[in-house]
Amino acid sequence: MNPTDIVTLYKFGKVAEDLWNEAWHGGKEDFGSVLIQDSNSRLWKVKVRFTGYRKRYLKIKLESHGSLKIRASADNYKPGEYLRITPDEWHVFALLAKDNNERELYACARSIIDRLVR
């Protein structure tokens, strides 16, 4: 296979992925991720997401134990399955994913994680 064919397949794959996300999720946006250490010194990876169907949500995973996963919704998606967070709490993580050197945002995110993982 020549480079032109590979590039064409890659572009087609990206278009197909975008179409799939639009059809399945009503659109999908990844705001990035951030690592947060809770007050018990456990490291959590928080992915900040938005889809047209689920709206604003977080995917939270304990880094040292990959099977421990938590999901939290700012838009009341699947109550009981997703933990409830406020839109402002979701926004803290979205801002922190863009600028993870902001100390005040990190401290706020840490207190949110502490509440969610108890």
SVG drawing of the C-alpha trace seen along z (x, -y; Angstrom):
<svg xmlns="http://www.w3.org/2000/svg" viewBox="-32 -30 36 34">
<polyline fill="none" stroke="black" stroke-width="0.4" points="0.0,0.0 1.4,-3.4 1.3,-6.5 -1.5,-8.1 -3.7,-5.1 -2.9,-5.1 -3.7,-8.8 -7.0,-8.3 -8.0,-5.5 -7.1,-7.5 -9.2,-10.5 -12.1,-8.1 -11.7,-6.5 -11.9,-9.9 -15.0,-10.9 -16.6,-7.6 -15.7,-8.1 -17.2,-11.6 -20.4,-10.3 -20.7,-7.4 -20.3,-9.8 -22.9,-12.2 -25.4,-9.3 -24.7,-7.4 -24.0,-10.2 -25.6,-13.3 -22.1,-14.7 -19.1,-14.1 -16.5,-16.4 -13.4,-15.6 -12.3,-18.4 -9.2,-16.6 -8.1,-14.9 -6.4,-15.7 -4.7,-13.8 -5.9,-14.6 -4.6,-13.3 -7.2,-12.9 -6.6,-13.5 -5.6,-9.8 -2.8,-10.2 -4.6,-8.1 -4.2,-9.3 -7.3,-9.7 -7.5,-10.3 -10.5,-12.5 -11.6,-12.7 -13.9,-15.6 -16.5,-14.8 -19.7,-16.1 -22.1,-14.3 -25.4,-15.4 -27.0,-12.5 -25.3,-12.4 -24.5,-16.1 -21.7,-17.0 -20.0,-14.2 -16.8,-13.0 -15.1,-9.6 -13.0,-9.0 -10.5,-6.2 -8.2,-5.2 -4.8,-5.1 -3.3,-2.3 -6.4,-0.1 -7.8,-0.3 -11.0,1.6 -12.2,-1.1 -14.2,-3.5 -16.7,-6.2 -18.9,-8.3 -20.4,-11.7 -23.0,-13.7 -23.7,-17.5 -27.0,-17.0 -28.7,-14.2 -27.9,-11.5 -28.8,-8.0 -29.3,-8.9 -28.1,-6.1 -25.6,-5.0 -23.8,-8.3 -22.9,-10.4 -24.4,-13.8 -22.2,-16.9 -23.2,-20.5 -22.5,-22.2 -20.0,-24.5 -18.1,-21.4 -17.9,-20.0 -16.7,-23.3 -13.9,-23.3 -12.5,-20.1 -13.0,-21.5 -10.9,-24.5 -8.3,-22.5 -8.0,-20.2 -7.0,-23.3 -4.7,-24.7 -3.5,-22.1 -1.1,-24.5 -3.8,-26.6 -3.5,-25.9 -6.9,-27.2 -8.7,-25.1 -6.6,-22.1 -7.6,-22.6 -11.2,-22.9 -11.1,-19.8 -9.4,-17.9 -12.2,-18.7 -14.8,-17.5 -12.9,-14.3 -12.7,-13.7 -16.5,-14.0 -17.1,-11.7 -14.7,-8.9 -15.7,-8.5"/>
</svg>
